[in-house]
Amino acid sequence: MGDPAAPASRPPAVCLVSGGMDSAVVLAEAREQGFAPHALSFRYGQRHAVELEAAARVAEALGAVEHRTVTVDLSALGGSALTDAMEVPKDRSRDVIGEGVPVTYVPARNAVFLAVALGWAEVLGSTDLFVGVNAVDYSGYPDCRPAFLRAFETLATLATAAGAEEGAAFRVHAPLMELSKAGIVLRGRELEVDFGLTHTCYDPVPGPDGRVLACGRCDACHLRLDGFREAGFEDPVPYA
């Protein structure tokens, strides 16, 4: 996948890697575009450690130069079904999923994550950040919208020494922004992403053999399964 040149010959970029299918494709895309990707994940108080286990697998498999996990405990603030003991919505239609901000929204999460990524980018001498937001997300998640990403680029220039003193122009790359879930599946296959390494489910359950299984009923599972179905492929992760 991509140019096999040594990472030292490529400009560095910081890629947010959650362990999900979208961020996996973005990491592969950053490498394909000629960057040396540095993967960044967060232990933010999420209820399921399986996300970080998947992020580590993805970062290694897709050739991240380095993978760091930073602890920022957003569960101390609450307000999300991903951090609190709140019920995760199940069996909702695609039309309903696209209406309003869901309870799985973690308040200002992408703003916090991008701020940390910006700090690491400045340390690395990079001006490029990669995130896996897409058209399916930004209908319901305010911190996934193009306007937010452009505003963050402006903030990055004002908030860093590289921007304020050296004139560095930071860019937030969102190569999946206009893609559907099916389009992401197809692009991932082009980039040889092993989707079996990823984890998307909001409410995973233990399987009989000790493996963690995707529930198959939450919004994330429905959108993922629909994406694979529409792309004409079978999802390789195990479901309950």
Number of C-alpha atoms within 10 A of each C-alpha: 13 13 12 9 10 9 17 10 10 15 15 23 27 31 31 27 31 27 24 22 26 23 25 30 30 28 29 27 24 26 25 16 11 18 23 25 31 27 28 24 22 20 17 19 18 20 17 16 10 17 23 21 15 21 28 23 14 31 28 13 14 21 18 23 16 13 21 13 15 14 11 15 14 20 17 11 12 15 17 20 21 22 21 18 11 12 12 17 17 16 13 13 11 13 7 11 21 17 10 11 14 17 15 20 17 21 17 12 15 19 15 13 18 24 16 16 24 25 16 17 21 19 10 14 14 20 22 23 24 25 28 23 25 21 16 19 19 17 15 17 20 17 19 23 17 17 10 15 21 14 11 20 20 15 14 25 20 16 15 17 13 19 18 13 10 10 12 18 16 22 19 21 19 20 17 22 19 13 16 18 25 20 16 24 26 21 18 20 14 12 18 13 24 16 20 13 20 26 27 23 23 24 22 22 17 12 13 9 6 8 10 17 18 22 20 22 21 21 25 22 22 19 21 23 19 16 21 19 15 16 16 12 14 11 16 12 14 14 16 13
